[in-house]
Amino acid sequence: MDPVNSGGNQQPPQQAPAQQPQQTTYVPPVQPQQVPMQQQVPIQQQTPVYAPTQPQVAIPPMRPMSSSSNKELNLSRIKAGMWLIINLIGLLIGLRFIFYFLGANPSGFAQFIYTMSAPFVGPFQGIFPEVETGVSVFDTASILAVVAWYILGFILTYVISIFSNKPGTTN
């Protein structure tokens, strides 16, 4: 008869015999060897190299602006504005000279250039005679006016540089 199915005394299933723990042995730590100084080789540590995820831009450190650098900045802006005006006057007078020299019809754009440049050329008209050949006119007043306006620009730049911290510079 089977003891499990016998309805009477049930016996628990047999368990495997318990395993005995393995015996561990104590191993003392190993002492590092002492190497004489002549035989020691220095160990160089290498720094890890990381690839940046975004391009890195070097930003110079901000420093407070002194009143002298503000003054220089303002003077340089004044000089730049002055040269812009002188160059525009020179451009107007140069176009006037070209239109007169090529005998442009004084209507439309040419008339606009003649009208706009007249105040800048006016003080120099009559100093030298104009040379006319057919429809072409060699406007000596325009040449003289361009030279005079650029000389005035250089003089003003020098005067402005006198008031800067670096006298004698025209930058």
Number of C-alpha atoms within 10 A of each C-alpha: 5 7 11 12 9 9 8 8 9 11 8 8 7 6 6 6 6 6 6 6 6 6 5 6 6 5 6 6 6 6 6 6 6 7 9 7 7 6 7 9 8 6 6 6 6 6 6 6 6 6 7 7 6 6 7 7 6 6 6 6 6 6 6 7 8 9 9 11 13 11 14 17 13 13 17 18 12 14 20 14 12 14 17 12 13 19 16 11 20 22 15 22 26 18 17 25 22 17 21 21 17 12 16 16 12 13 10 8 11 17 15 14 20 20 12 15 21 16 10 18 24 12 12 17 16 10 10 11 11 13 12 13 10 7 11 15 18 19 21 18 22 26 17 17 22 23 13 15 18 16 13 13 18 14 13 16 22 18 14 18 20 14 13 20 12 11 12 14 12 17 10
